[in-house]
Amino acid sequence: MAGETTDSTTLQTEAEVEQEVTPWTVQAGKRGIDYNRLIEQFGSQRIDPALLKRIEQVTKQSPHRFLRREIFFSHRDMQLVLDNYEGGKPFYLYTGRGPSSEAMHLGHLIPFIFTKHLQDVFDVPLVIQMTDDEKFLWKDLALDEAYRLAYENAKDIIACGFDVKKTFIFSDLDFMSSEPQFYRNVLKVRKCVTFNQVKSIFGLTESDSTGKIAFPAVQAVPSFSNTFPQIFGDRADIFCLIPCAIDQDPYFRMTRDVAPRLGYLKPALVHSTFFPGLQGPKGKMSASDPNSSIFLSDTSEQIKTKIQKHAFSGGRDNLEEHRKHGGDTDLDVSYQYLTFFLDDDAKLAQIKEDYESGRMLTGELKQVLIQVLQELVVQHQERRKSVTDEMVRQFMTPRPLNFDAARK
Ligand code: TYM
């Protein structure tokens, strides 16, 4: 496939341990996920200091902590988005969620927090796809249940603070049956992608259902602006920027490959690393393992217990050793979590210094994290409680969105 690297997503690290990153499996090598190798293998670009500076200039504010700390670390065509934006051309944001569980976990929040930030600083429209169809196909879920979960999860997403005048959230089950343009674009993509390509990009095989083989086109088409006639009319020339964790990249490598053949623009992307599971910094937090995850529905007590009991520690075996050699912040899950959620750079640097020098103990570090996360989750739950069914209906109704008319 021209211009993009699309080989199988499995690779051998030096230690001969297989690293595998697909939208459905994230398995780290022995030394954790090698993000440099992923950039090489997927053919994306690192977000380098020059690009960070450019983002700062264009947005006129210091980069979000996710950028400062290389949590969003990779991109495709981000410069093009900035060039267009500076030239007065509009763009829109597209992200999504596969509703497979009642509650979302902290890892799922990462792209939504960043997308909200991008919506605020660029003042652009946003579409959010709820792939209830994907989860029906991949999980042991009834169709009605996947559909219900799409609406439940939409409440968590709305609670992130998106602007209803600029945000359209849709369930695939709803939108595919109500918007002819959606299915038309899906068909155009399907005609361009062979079974061989789907096998090589996604690792699917002859024994996978035809539902799975046909699905990737559905996640592809929200990248094309004319999929949303209520928002963009028949314009196919509005640039799309997709924030997501890097596990979703295979969908968009495929999308970027077919876009020019359909006369559409290739979507741009910004990729994040994975928010790790409690057991260690090597994998990603996963909803299917409750002990590895902190859910947005957890009580303060549950958060405390999970961190105290399960958060992998980079501390030493005993107090004496720890005081002497200090802890390892690369391995310590509590410290890693703070890099995602503690905004104060100076405080984070102080914690790193104190922990690595042995002045701070694992229990003390965990205490800092417990407070940060309890506050975050309680605030989220309060905002979620105030999300009414009427608000959900508003967000999920196809309609025109407000965006800067001067940029149209
Ligand atoms: P899903 O529901 O698996 O995940 C939703 C979003 O969260 C990201 N994510 C994570 N980010 C950081 N750390 C983690 N541990 C973690 N786990 C998940 C995912 O990358 C995703 O951005 N097929 C998609 C839904 C979808 C979508 C999209 C996602 C449809 N269109 C466009 C991104 C962009 C899915 O099942 O996501």
Residues whose N, C-alpha, C, O or C-beta is under 5 A from the ligand:
A	BS01	TYM	Y94 T95 G96 R97 G98 G107 H108 I110 P111 Q129 T131 Q219 P243 C244 A245 D247 Q248 T273 F274 F275 K284 M285
